Amino acid sequence: IYFNIKMPTNTIVSISEAAFFSIMTSALEAYEVSVDHGAHQVYKEHSPLETHCNLWGYEATTIRGESSMKILFAEADGSAVRTNNSVQPNPEAYKLKSTFVDVFFPEIEYLGDMHSHPYSEKEVPNELALQRDGYYEQSNGDVRYAQSLQEERNYRIQLIATIYSRKQPTKRSFGHLGDETSCIRFQYDGKTIWLKAYVYKNTGSSFRKVADKMVLLLCPSMGIHAAMDEI
């Protein structure tokens, strides 16, 4: 599947095959109620959990002048405390991993993180209601978390993977949500999944959030890439 996309004039976020693999396997494992989540499971019955990954890659500039952020790796945060409506990463785990990256992968840098939003028809009746009410978007807590790490880690990308399932799934279109190019929706195994990217730019004096309409999320392993008519 190929998408010929009108490019934005600001920021591209591209997810590598390896990062897409890690993001989705981590989010799906945390979501599945049939998987035993061990000590972090605080409910009498299995319940879908949130999960967390750090994102590593690099930032460059395209020949058209857009900022391009490539997510090369996403490593699941095994020490994060997870519940069905929150995930709390361990700061010490980030320090350990950033030192490892500096030694073995000095050409890449920390870009931000990914966390998941798990939902079922217990919370939301259908996919359209989930979109209408913005459950695939940042919560107020997500915004505060991103802001808290901007100066310390040069935090630039917050990626949210929202997973939703119900007993009677309905087929939905695949690709960007209309003109909302910062979000990709697709389906797998009866589940509807949204990947939504938020980008923050360092202006020198502060960080500012890039407008959603100026962010283009790409995932070449799903066939969603920037295909230009001419260069």
Accessible surface in RSA format (square Angstrom, percent):
REM  Atomic radii and reference values for relative SASA: ProtOr
REM  Chains: A
REM  Algorithm: Lee & Richards
REM  Probe-radius: 1.40
REM  Slices: 20
REM RES _ NUM      All-atoms   Total-Side   Main-Chain    Non-polar    All polar
REM                ABS   REL    ABS   REL    ABS   REL    ABS   REL    ABS   REL
RES ILE A   1   135.79  77.3  92.68  69.0  43.11 103.9 102.02  73.5  33.77  91.7
RES TYR A   2   179.15  83.6 151.34  86.1  27.81  72.4 103.31  77.6  75.84  93.5
RES PHE A   3    50.79  25.4  47.81  29.6   2.98   7.8  50.79  30.8   0.00   0.0
RES ASN A   4    97.52  67.3  62.03  59.9  35.50  85.5  31.46  75.7  66.06  63.9
RES ILE A   5    20.95  11.9  12.49   9.3   8.46  20.4  17.25  12.4   3.69  10.0
RES LYS A   6   187.84  91.6 162.79  99.9  25.05  59.6 119.97 108.0  67.87  72.3
RES MET A   7    21.53  11.2   6.37   4.2  15.16  36.1   6.37   5.4  15.16  20.1
RES PRO A   8    16.08  11.7   3.76   3.4  12.31  44.8  14.85  12.3   1.23   7.6
RES THR A   9   112.30  79.9  85.76  86.9  26.54  63.2  77.33 103.9  34.97  52.9
RES ASN A  10    36.17  24.9  30.69  29.7   5.48  13.2   3.64   8.8  32.53  31.4
RES THR A  11     0.00   0.0   0.00   0.0   0.00   0.0   0.00   0.0   0.00   0.0
RES ILE A  12     7.86   4.5   7.86   5.9   0.00   0.0   7.86   5.7   0.00   0.0
RES VAL A  13     0.00   0.0   0.00   0.0   0.00   0.0   0.00   0.0   0.00   0.0
RES SER A  14    11.68   9.9  11.68  15.6   0.00   0.0   8.12  17.3   3.56   5.0
RES ILE A  15     0.14   0.1   0.00   0.0   0.14   0.3   0.00   0.0   0.14   0.4
RES SER A  16    15.03  12.7  12.83  17.1   2.20   5.1  15.02  32.0   0.00   0.0
RES GLU A  17   133.65  76.7 126.27  95.5   7.38  17.6  42.80  82.8  90.85  74.2
RES ALA A  18    53.09  48.8  41.39  63.9  11.70  26.6  49.24  69.3   3.85  10.2
RES ALA A  19     0.01   0.0   0.00   0.0   0.01   0.0   0.01   0.0   0.00   0.0
RES PHE A  20    36.37  18.2  36.37  22.5   0.00   0.0  36.37  22.0   0.00   0.0
RES PHE A  21   138.09  69.1 132.45  82.0   5.64  14.7 138.09  83.7   0.00   0.0
RES SER A  22    32.52  27.5  28.72  38.3   3.80   8.7   8.03  17.1  24.48  34.3
RES ILE A  23     0.06   0.0   0.06   0.0   0.00   0.0   0.06   0.0   0.00   0.0
RES MET A  24    13.17   6.8  13.17   8.7   0.00   0.0  13.17  11.2   0.00   0.0
RES THR A  25    64.91  46.2  59.08  59.9   5.83  13.9  52.44  70.4  12.47  18.9
RES SER A  26    11.01   9.3   4.66   6.2   6.35  14.6   7.79  16.6   3.21   4.5
RES ALA A  27     0.71   0.7   0.00   0.0   0.71   1.6   0.00   0.0   0.71   1.9
RES LEU A  28    30.76  17.1  30.62  21.9   0.15   0.4  30.76  21.6   0.00   0.0
RES GLU A  29    99.11  56.9  92.95  70.3   6.16  14.7  25.80  49.9  73.31  59.9
RES ALA A  30     0.00   0.0   0.00   0.0   0.00   0.0   0.00   0.0   0.00   0.0
RES TYR A  31    10.49   4.9  10.49   6.0   0.01   0.0   9.54   7.2   0.95   1.2
RES GLU A  32    51.12  29.4  50.78  38.4   0.34   0.8  20.20  39.1  30.92  25.2
RES VAL A  33    71.10  46.8  68.79  62.3   2.31   5.6  68.79  59.8   2.31   6.3
RES SER A  34    95.16  80.4  60.42  80.6  34.74  80.0  50.89 108.4  44.27  62.0
RES VAL A  35    49.15  32.3  45.43  41.1   3.72   9.0  49.15  42.7   0.00   0.0
RES ASP A  36   108.19  75.8  84.00  83.6  24.19  57.2  31.05  73.1  77.14  76.9
RES HIS A  37    15.21   8.3   2.27   1.6  12.94  33.1   5.33   5.5   9.88  11.5
RES GLY A  38    43.96  54.2   0.00   N/A  43.96  54.2  35.70  98.0   8.26  18.5
RES ALA A  39   106.41  97.8  62.91  97.1  43.49  98.9  76.53 107.8  29.88  79.1
RES HIS A  40    51.21  28.0  46.95  32.6   4.26  10.9  23.78  24.5  27.43  31.9
RES GLN A  41    30.73  17.2  11.97   8.8  18.75  44.6  11.97  25.5  18.75  14.2
RES VAL A  42   100.57  66.2  64.76  58.6  35.81  86.3  73.73  64.1  26.84  72.8
RES TYR A  43    80.20  37.4  63.00  35.8  17.20  44.7  59.12  44.4  21.09  26.0
RES LYS A  44   219.55 107.1 173.61 106.5  45.94 109.4 125.28 112.8  94.27 100.4
RES GLU A  45   135.29  77.7 128.35  97.1   6.94  16.5  52.89 102.3  82.40  67.3
RES HIS A  46    87.61  47.9  67.73  47.1  19.88  50.9  42.98  44.3  44.63  51.9
RES SER A  47    21.46  18.1  20.77  27.7   0.70   1.6  11.64  24.8   9.83  13.8
RES PRO A  48    26.25  19.1  25.99  23.7   0.26   1.0  25.99  21.5   0.26   1.6
RES LEU A  49     0.03   0.0   0.00   0.0   0.03   0.1   0.00   0.0   0.03   0.1
RES GLU A  50    14.47   8.3  14.47  10.9   0.00   0.0   0.00   0.0  14.47  11.8
RES THR A  51     4.32   3.1   4.32   4.4   0.00   0.0   0.00   0.0   4.32   6.5
RES HIS A  52     4.44   2.4   4.22   2.9   0.22   0.6   4.05   4.2   0.39   0.4
RES CYS A  53     0.00   0.0   0.00   0.0   0.00   0.0   0.00   0.0   0.00   0.0
RES ASN A  54     1.39   1.0   1.39   1.3   0.00   0.0   0.00   0.0   1.39   1.3
RES LEU A  55     0.00   0.0   0.00   0.0   0.00   0.0   0.00   0.0   0.00   0.0
RES TRP A  56     8.48   3.4   8.48   4.1   0.00   0.0   8.00   4.3   0.49   0.8
RES GLY A  57     0.00   0.0   0.00   N/A   0.00   0.0   0.00   0.0   0.00   0.0
RES TYR A  58    93.74  43.8  93.74  53.3   0.00   0.0  57.64  43.3  36.11  44.5
RES GLU A  59    63.12  36.2  38.28  29.0  24.84  59.2  15.97  30.9  47.16  38.5
RES ALA A  60    47.34  43.5  35.71  55.1  11.64  26.5  46.01  64.8   1.33   3.5
RES THR A  61   102.00  72.5  72.82  73.8  29.19  69.6  41.15  55.3  60.85  92.0
RES THR A  62    30.48  21.7  15.80  16.0  14.68  35.0  24.53  33.0   5.95   9.0
RES ILE A  63   138.66  78.9  97.82  72.9  40.84  98.4 106.77  76.9  31.89  86.5
RES ARG A  64    92.85  39.0  55.43  28.3  37.42  89.1  44.20  60.4  48.65  29.5
RES GLY A  65    54.56  67.3   0.00   N/A  54.56  67.3  27.08  74.3  27.47  61.5
RES GLU A  66     9.85   5.7   9.14   6.9   0.71   1.7   2.96   5.7   6.89   5.6
RES SER A  67    18.35  15.5  14.80  19.8   3.54   8.2  16.01  34.1   2.34   3.3
RES SER A  68    24.12  20.4  23.88  31.9   0.24   0.5   4.02   8.6  20.09  28.2
RES MET A  69     0.01   0.0   0.01   0.0   0.00   0.0   0.01   0.0   0.00   0.0
RES LYS A  70    45.05  22.0  45.05  27.6   0.00   0.0  24.10  21.7  20.95  22.3
RES ILE A  71     0.00   0.0   0.00   0.0   0.00   0.0   0.00   0.0   0.00   0.0
RES LEU A  72    47.01  26.2  45.60  32.6   1.41   3.5  45.60  32.0   1.41   3.8
RES PHE A  73    84.20  42.1  83.26  51.6   0.93   2.4  84.20  51.0   0.00   0.0
RES ALA A  74     5.03   4.6   0.00   0.0   5.03  11.4   0.18   0.3   4.85  12.9
RES GLU A  75    46.28  26.6  41.75  31.6   4.53  10.8  46.24  89.4   0.04   0.0
RES ALA A  76    56.77  52.2  39.15  60.4  17.62  40.1  39.15  55.1  17.62  46.7
RES ASP A  77     8.32   5.8   2.18   2.2   6.15  14.5   0.19   0.5   8.13   8.1
RES GLY A  78    68.54  84.5   0.00   N/A  68.54  84.5  44.08 121.0  24.46  54.8
RES SER A  79    52.81  44.6  33.96  45.3  18.86  43.4  41.08  87.5  11.74  16.4
RES ALA A  80     0.57   0.5   0.00   0.0   0.57   1.3   0.00   0.0   0.57   1.5
RES VAL A  81    83.89  55.2  82.49  74.7   1.40   3.4  82.49  71.7   1.40   3.8
RES ARG A  82    40.67  17.1  40.57  20.7   0.11   0.3   3.41   4.7  37.26  22.6
RES THR A  83    28.99  20.6  28.99  29.4   0.00   0.0  28.90  38.8   0.10   0.2
RES ASN A  84    52.49  36.2  44.54  43.0   7.95  19.1   4.08   9.8  48.41  46.8
RES ASN A  85   117.03  80.7  94.09  90.9  22.94  55.2  31.32  75.4  85.70  82.8
RES SER A  86    53.98  45.6  49.94  66.7   4.03   9.3  38.23  81.4  15.74  22.1
RES VAL A  87    24.61  16.2   7.02   6.4  17.59  42.4   7.20   6.3  17.41  47.2
RES GLN A  88   114.73  64.2 112.80  82.4   1.93   4.6  45.98  97.9  68.75  52.1
RES PRO A  89    16.86  12.3  14.18  12.9   2.68   9.7  14.18  11.7   2.68  16.7
RES ASN A  90    58.72  40.5  53.46  51.7   5.26  12.7  10.64  25.6  48.08  46.5
RES PRO A  91    77.23  56.3  75.28  68.6   1.95   7.1  76.90  63.5   0.34   2.1
RES GLU A  92   106.84  61.3 102.36  77.4   4.48  10.7  51.64  99.9  55.20  45.1
RES ALA A  93    15.13  13.9   8.89  13.7   6.24  14.2  14.48  20.4   0.65   1.7
RES TYR A  94    34.40  16.1  33.69  19.2   0.71   1.8  17.83  13.4  16.56  20.4
RES LYS A  95   112.73  55.0 110.73  67.9   2.00   4.8  68.64  61.8  44.09  47.0
RES LEU A  96   126.74  70.6 113.90  81.5  12.84  32.3 123.22  86.5   3.51   9.5
RES LYS A  97    43.61  21.3  43.46  26.7   0.15   0.3  40.57  36.5   3.03   3.2
RES SER A  98    30.99  26.2  25.50  34.0   5.49  12.6  14.81  31.5  16.18  22.7
RES THR A  99    87.52  62.2  82.78  83.9   4.74  11.3  61.41  82.5  26.11  39.5
RES PHE A 100   103.46  51.8  98.22  60.8   5.24  13.6 103.05  62.5   0.41   1.2
RES VAL A 101    15.62  10.3  15.62  14.1   0.00   0.0  15.62  13.6   0.00   0.0
RES ASP A 102   101.34  71.0  90.88  90.5  10.46  24.7  20.23  47.6  81.11  80.9
RES VAL A 103    97.53  64.2  72.37  65.5  25.16  60.6  77.63  67.5  19.90  54.0
RES PHE A 104   131.75  65.9 108.65  67.3  23.10  60.1 111.86  67.8  19.89  56.9
RES PHE A 105    72.18  36.1  72.18  44.7   0.00   0.0  72.18  43.8   0.00   0.0
RES PRO A 106    92.92  67.7  65.13  59.4  27.79 101.0  67.02  55.3  25.90 160.9
RES GLU A 107   125.31  71.9  93.16  70.5  32.15  76.5  70.50 136.4  54.81  44.7
RES ILE A 108    14.82   8.4   3.74   2.8  11.09  26.7   4.69   3.4  10.13  27.5
RES GLU A 109    70.27  40.3  66.05  50.0   4.22  10.1  30.47  58.9  39.79  32.5
RES TYR A 110    12.50   5.8   7.67   4.4   4.83  12.6   7.42   5.6   5.08   6.3
RES LEU A 111     0.00   0.0   0.00   0.0   0.00   0.0   0.00   0.0   0.00   0.0
RES GLY A 112     0.00   0.0   0.00   N/A   0.00   0.0   0.00   0.0   0.00   0.0
RES ASP A 113     1.65   1.2   1.65   1.6   0.00   0.0   0.10   0.2   1.55   1.5
RES MET A 114     0.00   0.0   0.00   0.0   0.00   0.0   0.00   0.0   0.00   0.0
RES HIS A 115    13.29   7.3  13.29   9.2   0.00   0.0   7.80   8.0   5.50   6.4
RES SER A 116     1.95   1.6   1.95   2.6   0.00   0.0   1.68   3.6   0.27   0.4
RES HIS A 117    14.06   7.7  13.53   9.4   0.53   1.4   9.16   9.4   4.91   5.7
RES PRO A 118    13.98  10.2   4.32   3.9   9.66  35.1   4.65   3.8   9.33  58.0
RES TYR A 119    44.24  20.7  42.90  24.4   1.34   3.5  20.54  15.4  23.70  29.2
RES SER A 120    22.23  18.8  21.94  29.3   0.29   0.7  17.93  38.2   4.30   6.0
RES GLU A 121    71.60  41.1  53.99  40.8  17.61  41.9  23.99  46.4  47.61  38.9
RES LYS A 122   185.42  90.5 143.72  88.2  41.71  99.3 100.58  90.5  84.85  90.4
RES GLU A 123   101.44  58.2  68.01  51.5  33.43  79.6  46.75  90.4  54.69  44.7
RES VAL A 124     2.27   1.5   1.73   1.6   0.54   1.3   2.20   1.9   0.07   0.2
RES PRO A 125    90.64  66.1  76.62  69.8  14.02  51.0  82.05  67.7   8.59  53.4
RES ASN A 126    48.19  33.2  48.19  46.6   0.00   0.0   4.54  10.9  43.66  42.2
RES GLU A 127     3.14   1.8   3.14   2.4   0.00   0.0   0.03   0.1   3.10   2.5
RES LEU A 128    97.49  54.3  94.58  67.7   2.92   7.3  94.92  66.7   2.57   6.9
RES ALA A 129     3.27   3.0   3.03   4.7   0.25   0.6   3.03   4.3   0.25   0.7
RES LEU A 130     0.00   0.0   0.00   0.0   0.00   0.0   0.00   0.0   0.00   0.0
RES GLN A 131    43.54  24.3  33.19  24.3  10.35  24.7   7.30  15.5  36.24  27.5
RES ARG A 132   177.85  74.7 140.79  71.8  37.05  88.2  79.33 108.4  98.51  59.7
RES ASP A 133    77.07  54.0  46.94  46.7  30.13  71.2  17.33  40.8  59.73  59.6
RES GLY A 134    17.19  21.2   0.00   N/A  17.19  21.2   7.61  20.9   9.58  21.5
RES TYR A 135    82.88  38.7  78.92  44.9   3.96  10.3  43.10  32.4  39.78  49.0
RES TYR A 136    12.35   5.8  12.21   6.9   0.14   0.4   0.12   0.1  12.23  15.1
RES GLU A 137    62.92  36.1  60.31  45.6   2.61   6.2   8.37  16.2  54.55  44.5
RES GLN A 138    27.66  15.5   5.36   3.9  22.30  53.1   4.46   9.5  23.20  17.6
RES SER A 139    55.99  47.3  45.77  61.1  10.21  23.5  47.31 100.7   8.68  12.2
RES ASN A 140   117.16  80.8 110.82 107.1   6.34  15.3  16.80  40.4 100.36  97.0
RES GLY A 141    32.44  40.0   0.00   N/A  32.44  40.0  23.59  64.7   8.85  19.8
RES ASP A 142    18.71  13.1  17.72  17.6   0.98   2.3   0.85   2.0  17.86  17.8
RES VAL A 143    44.56  29.3  44.56  40.3   0.00   0.0  44.56  38.7   0.00   0.0
RES ARG A 144   152.70  64.1 147.78  75.3   4.92  11.7  67.49  92.2  85.21  51.6
RES TYR A 145    62.49  29.2  56.06  31.9   6.42  16.7  58.48  43.9   4.01   4.9
RES ALA A 146     0.00   0.0   0.00   0.0   0.00   0.0   0.00   0.0   0.00   0.0
RES GLN A 147   101.39  56.7  86.53  63.2  14.86  35.4  22.92  48.8  78.47  59.5
RES SER A 148    75.46  63.8  43.46  58.0  31.99  73.7  49.99 106.5  25.47  35.7
RES LEU A 149    15.49   8.6  15.49  11.1   0.00   0.0  15.49  10.9   0.00   0.0
RES GLN A 150    15.37   8.6  15.16  11.1   0.21   0.5   1.34   2.8  14.04  10.6
RES GLU A 151   140.60  80.7 114.64  86.7  25.97  61.8  63.46 122.7  77.14  63.0
RES GLU A 152   122.93  70.6  84.99  64.3  37.94  90.3  47.69  92.3  75.24  61.4
RES ARG A 153    28.39  11.9  16.50   8.4  11.89  28.3   7.42  10.1  20.97  12.7
RES ASN A 154    56.19  38.7  54.26  52.4   1.93   4.7  24.57  59.1  31.62  30.6
RES TYR A 155     0.00   0.0   0.00   0.0   0.00   0.0   0.00   0.0   0.00   0.0
RES ARG A 156    13.97   5.9  13.97   7.1   0.00   0.0   6.25   8.5   7.72   4.7
RES ILE A 157     0.00   0.0   0.00   0.0   0.00   0.0   0.00   0.0   0.00   0.0
RES GLN A 158     0.82   0.5   0.82   0.6   0.00   0.0   0.00   0.0   0.82   0.6
RES LEU A 159     0.00   0.0   0.00   0.0   0.00   0.0   0.00   0.0   0.00   0.0
RES ILE A 160     0.18   0.1   0.00   0.0   0.18   0.4   0.00   0.0   0.18   0.5
RES ALA A 161     0.00   0.0   0.00   0.0   0.00   0.0   0.00   0.0   0.00   0.0
RES THR A 162     0.16   0.1   0.16   0.2   0.00   0.0   0.00   0.0   0.16   0.2
RES ILE A 163     1.98   1.1   1.98   1.5   0.00   0.0   1.98   1.4   0.00   0.0
RES TYR A 164     0.56   0.3   0.08   0.0   0.48   1.3   0.08   0.1   0.48   0.6
RES SER A 165    28.87  24.4  26.63  35.5   2.24   5.2  11.65  24.8  17.22  24.1
RES ARG A 166    52.77  22.2  36.63  18.7  16.14  38.4   8.27  11.3  44.49  27.0
RES LYS A 167   179.96  87.8 152.95  93.8  27.01  64.3 104.29  93.9  75.67  80.6
RES GLN A 168   138.83  77.6 136.17  99.5   2.66   6.3  53.66 114.2  85.17  64.6
RES PRO A 169    71.41  52.0  47.62  43.4  23.80  86.5  47.88  39.5  23.53 146.3
RES THR A 170    57.75  41.1  52.76  53.5   4.99  11.9  41.38  55.6  16.38  24.8
RES LYS A 171   190.01  92.7 170.27 104.5  19.73  47.0 119.29 107.4  70.71  75.3
RES ARG A 172    60.83  25.5  41.96  21.4  18.86  44.9   9.50  13.0  51.33  31.1
RES SER A 173    83.48  70.5  64.32  85.8  19.17  44.2  55.46 118.1  28.03  39.3
RES PHE A 174    68.63  34.3  47.04  29.1  21.59  56.2  47.95  29.1  20.68  59.2
RES GLY A 175     3.26   4.0   0.00   N/A   3.26   4.0   1.66   4.6   1.60   3.6
RES HIS A 176    35.24  19.3  12.58   8.7  22.66  58.0   6.34   6.5  28.89  33.6
RES LEU A 177    26.66  14.8  13.85   9.9  12.81  32.2  19.30  13.6   7.36  19.8
RES GLY A 178    65.74  81.1   0.00   N/A  65.74  81.1  44.21 121.3  21.53  48.2
RES ASP A 179   138.38  96.9 120.78 120.2  17.60  41.6  40.73  95.9  97.65  97.4
RES GLU A 180    42.13  24.2  35.41  26.8   6.73  16.0  22.65  43.8  19.48  15.9
RES THR A 181    25.31  18.0  25.31  25.7   0.00   0.0  23.45  31.5   1.86   2.8
RES SER A 182     0.00   0.0   0.00   0.0   0.00   0.0   0.00   0.0   0.00   0.0
RES CYS A 183     0.00   0.0   0.00   0.0   0.00   0.0   0.00   0.0   0.00   0.0
RES ILE A 184     0.00   0.0   0.00   0.0   0.00   0.0   0.00   0.0   0.00   0.0
RES ARG A 185    20.54   8.6  20.54  10.5   0.00   0.0   0.33   0.4  20.21  12.3
RES PHE A 186    17.40   8.7  16.73  10.4   0.67   1.7  17.40  10.5   0.00   0.0
RES GLN A 187    60.97  34.1  32.71  23.9  28.26  67.3  20.16  42.9  40.81  31.0
RES TYR A 188   121.88  56.9 115.35  65.6   6.53  17.0  77.25  58.0  44.63  55.0
RES ASP A 189   101.56  71.1  68.52  68.2  33.04  78.1  18.75  44.1  82.81  82.6
RES GLY A 190    40.32  49.7   0.00   N/A  40.32  49.7  25.61  70.3  14.71  32.9
RES LYS A 191    14.76   7.2  14.76   9.1   0.00   0.0   4.22   3.8  10.54  11.2
RES THR A 192     1.38   1.0   1.16   1.2   0.22   0.5   0.00   0.0   1.38   2.1
RES ILE A 193     0.44   0.3   0.44   0.3   0.00   0.0   0.44   0.3   0.00   0.0
RES TRP A 194     0.24   0.1   0.22   0.1   0.02   0.0   0.22   0.1   0.02   0.0
RES LEU A 195     0.03   0.0   0.03   0.0   0.00   0.0   0.03   0.0   0.00   0.0
RES LYS A 196     0.14   0.1   0.14   0.1   0.00   0.0   0.14   0.1   0.00   0.0
RES ALA A 197     0.09   0.1   0.00   0.0   0.09   0.2   0.00   0.0   0.09   0.3
RES TYR A 198     7.62   3.6   6.52   3.7   1.10   2.9   4.62   3.5   2.99   3.7
RES VAL A 199     0.19   0.1   0.00   0.0   0.19   0.5   0.00   0.0   0.19   0.5
RES TYR A 200     6.91   3.2   6.91   3.9   0.00   0.0   6.65   5.0   0.26   0.3
RES LYS A 201    33.47  16.3  33.36  20.5   0.10   0.2  26.57  23.9   6.90   7.3
RES ASN A 202    85.71  59.1  56.94  55.0  28.77  69.3  15.49  37.3  70.22  67.9
RES THR A 203    73.44  52.2  34.01  34.5  39.43  94.0  42.31  56.8  31.13  47.1
RES GLY A 204    72.92  89.9   0.00   N/A  72.92  89.9  37.23 102.2  35.69  79.9
RES SER A 205   106.38  89.9  70.10  93.6  36.28  83.6  55.67 118.5  50.72  71.1
RES SER A 206    56.88  48.1  54.50  72.7   2.38   5.5  35.70  76.0  21.19  29.7
RES PHE A 207    31.30  15.7   5.69   3.5  25.61  66.6   5.69   3.5  25.61  73.3
RES ARG A 208   114.08  47.9 109.16  55.6   4.92  11.7  53.91  73.7  60.17  36.5
RES LYS A 209    93.09  45.4  70.52  43.3  22.57  53.7  43.53  39.2  49.56  52.8
RES VAL A 210     1.61   1.1   0.69   0.6   0.92   2.2   0.73   0.6   0.87   2.4
RES ALA A 211    52.45  48.2  36.50  56.3  15.95  36.3  48.18  67.9   4.27  11.3
RES ASP A 212    48.99  34.3  43.45  43.2   5.54  13.1  20.46  48.2  28.52  28.4
RES LYS A 213   159.85  78.0 142.14  87.2  17.70  42.2  86.31  77.7  73.54  78.3
RES MET A 214    48.83  25.3  48.83  32.3   0.00   0.0  30.06  25.6  18.77  24.9
RES VAL A 215     0.60   0.4   0.60   0.5   0.00   0.0   0.60   0.5   0.00   0.0
RES LEU A 216     0.05   0.0   0.05   0.0   0.00   0.0   0.05   0.0   0.00   0.0
RES LEU A 217     0.00   0.0   0.00   0.0   0.00   0.0   0.00   0.0   0.00   0.0
RES LEU A 218    11.36   6.3  11.36   8.1   0.00   0.0  11.36   8.0   0.00   0.0
RES CYS A 219     0.00   0.0   0.00   0.0   0.00   0.0   0.00   0.0   0.00   0.0
RES PRO A 220    60.22  43.9  45.49  41.5  14.73  53.5  45.76  37.8  14.46  89.9
RES SER A 221    51.62  43.6   8.22  11.0  43.40 100.0  19.37  41.3  32.24  45.2
RES MET A 222    29.65  15.4  14.74   9.8  14.91  35.5  20.36  17.3   9.29  12.3
RES GLY A 223    13.89  17.1   0.00   N/A  13.89  17.1  12.27  33.7   1.61   3.6
RES ILE A 224     0.12   0.1   0.12   0.1   0.00   0.0   0.12   0.1   0.00   0.0
RES HIS A 225    47.95  26.2  47.95  33.3   0.00   0.0  39.94  41.2   8.01   9.3
RES ALA A 226    34.50  31.7  12.17  18.8  22.33  50.8  12.17  17.1  22.33  59.2
RES ALA A 227    30.39  27.9  24.56  37.9   5.83  13.3  30.39  42.8   0.00   0.0
RES MET A 228    68.97  35.7  38.46  25.5  30.51  72.6  39.24  33.4  29.72  39.4
RES ASP A 229   127.81  89.5  88.56  88.1  39.25  92.8  35.66  83.9  92.14  91.9
RES GLU A 230   144.54  83.0 130.27  98.6  14.27  34.0  51.48  99.6  93.05  76.0
RES ILE A 231   161.54  91.9  91.47  68.1  70.08 168.9 118.19  85.1  43.36 117.7
END  Absolute sums over single chains surface
CHAIN  1 A    11697.4       9170.9       2526.5       6637.1       5060.3
END  Absolute sums over all chains
TOTAL         11697.4       9170.9       2526.5       6637.1       5060.3
